[in-house]
Amino acid sequence: MALYDEIGKSYSEHRRPEPRIAAYVERALGDARIVVNVGAGTGSYEPVSRVVVAVEPSITMIRQRRNGPVVQAGAEALPFADGSFDAATAFITIHHWSNWRAGVAEMRRVARRVLILGVDIEVLQSFWITDYFTLWEREVVRDPEVDDVVDVLGGADVITVPTPHDCIDGFLLAYWRRPEAYLDPSVRACISGFARSSDAELAPGLTRLRADLDSGEWGRKYGHLMELDEYDTGLRLVVSR
Ligand SMILES: C[S@@+](CC[C@H](N)C(=O)[O-])C[C@H]1O[C@@H](n2cnc3c(N)ncnc32)[C@H](O)[C@@H]1O
């Protein structure tokens, strides 16, 4: 059973494409007309102005899709001939792949241009949430270094994509200025690092975060974030040359 068959049931409740992030994707796609979106999930960031074929292993995610054609498959073996697409995209998915190198090589094989939206783990490791939870380490262990992705692509541009304070795509770092959000079980259910953890594992961190918010301790340490409209949470768009 694919992981997201278990944890993806309410994905679209808090995971919607953020338009200010989508604008970066749109620009980087340039003149690409026919696109394969790998690890497509419910279809976030699929450009409506182009022909898109989605690739997604989880039937639970596929059933939440409203966009066009989808093939149930994994990134590591894409069922397409060489050079079938103008561009291959992968948004916030690569850390889930059993073999990201194989997946990226497959994207290169089937498309002229490759776009990968992922997280720079060094930035992630300094995010305030690590004061409260270590669960994300599971994800981080599997998240490739940006430089390694660039190498596998044979060269790429790395674009920093800031996260708006009111980002509507609720990924792990999206709530950098809304700490209370992490106390909401429905928000956590849409973030794989939380969704894969038991209540017992999460309880100490949740209790401490609640207490720090109530006592003003969080505000004393991180209140400066409240002045910012957007923040570099480590989101990077890697675009092959
Ligand atoms: C966090 S979701 C991101 C979905 C979508 N790209 C988005 O931006 O909302 C991660 C997705 O990766 C998919 N996935 C997991 N393992 C995969 C693999 N080996 N190949 C392709 N996709 C995979 C999951 O099923 C899930 O839909």
The ligand as an SDF file (V2000), in Angstrom:
LIG
                    3D

 27 29  0  0  0  0  0  0  0  0999 V2000
    3.4440   15.8530   -0.1930 C   0  0  0  0  0  0  0  0  0  0  0  0
    2.6300   15.0320   -1.5030 S   0  0  0  0  0  0  0  0  0  0  0  0
    2.8350   16.2250   -2.8220 C   0  0  0  0  0  0  0  0  0  0  0  0
    1.7800   16.0890   -3.8600 C   0  0  0  0  0  0  0  0  0  0  0  0
    1.7250   17.2110   -4.8790 C   0  0  0  0  0  0  0  0  0  0  0  0
    2.8980   17.1800   -5.7430 N   0  0  0  0  0  0  0  0  0  0  0  0
    1.5710   18.5430   -4.2060 C   0  0  0  0  0  0  0  0  0  0  0  0
    2.4230   19.4260   -4.4180 O   0  0  0  0  0  0  0  0  0  0  0  0
    0.5940   18.7400   -3.4950 O   0  0  0  0  0  0  0  0  0  0  0  0
    3.7870   13.7730   -1.9570 C   0  0  0  0  0  0  0  0  0  0  0  0
    3.2750   12.8780   -3.0790 C   0  0  0  0  0  0  0  0  0  0  0  0
    4.3410   12.0330   -3.5180 O   0  0  0  0  0  0  0  0  0  0  0  0
    3.7810   10.7860   -3.8420 C   0  0  0  0  0  0  0  0  0  0  0  0
    4.8200    9.7390   -3.9000 N   0  0  0  0  0  0  0  0  0  0  0  0
    5.2810    8.9600   -2.8930 C   0  0  0  0  0  0  0  0  0  0  0  0
    6.2160    8.0970   -3.3490 N   0  0  0  0  0  0  0  0  0  0  0  0
    6.3520    8.3460   -4.6800 C   0  0  0  0  0  0  0  0  0  0  0  0
    7.1640    7.7930   -5.7150 C   0  0  0  0  0  0  0  0  0  0  0  0
    8.0310    6.8130   -5.4700 N   0  0  0  0  0  0  0  0  0  0  0  0
    7.0190    8.2750   -6.9630 N   0  0  0  0  0  0  0  0  0  0  0  0
    6.1590    9.2690   -7.2190 C   0  0  0  0  0  0  0  0  0  0  0  0
    5.3750    9.8450   -6.2880 N   0  0  0  0  0  0  0  0  0  0  0  0
    5.4660    9.3990   -5.0260 C   0  0  0  0  0  0  0  0  0  0  0  0
    2.7560   10.5660   -2.7470 C   0  0  0  0  0  0  0  0  0  0  0  0
    1.8370    9.5400   -3.0520 O   0  0  0  0  0  0  0  0  0  0  0  0
    2.1360   11.9510   -2.6440 C   0  0  0  0  0  0  0  0  0  0  0  0
    1.0420   12.1080   -3.5020 O   0  0  0  0  0  0  0  0  0  0  0  0
  1  2  1  0
  2  3  1  0
  2 10  1  0
  3  4  1  0
  4  5  1  0
  5  6  1  0
  5  7  1  0
  7  8  2  0
  7  9  1  0
 10 11  1  0
 11 12  1  0
 11 26  1  0
 12 13  1  0
 13 14  1  0
 13 24  1  0
 14 15  1  0
 14 23  1  0
 15 16  2  0
 16 17  1  0
 17 18  1  0
 17 23  2  0
 18 19  1  0
 18 20  2  0
 20 21  1  0
 21 22  2  0
 22 23  1  0
 24 25  1  0
 24 26  1  0
 26 27  1  0
M  CHG  2   2   1   9  -1
M  END
$$$$
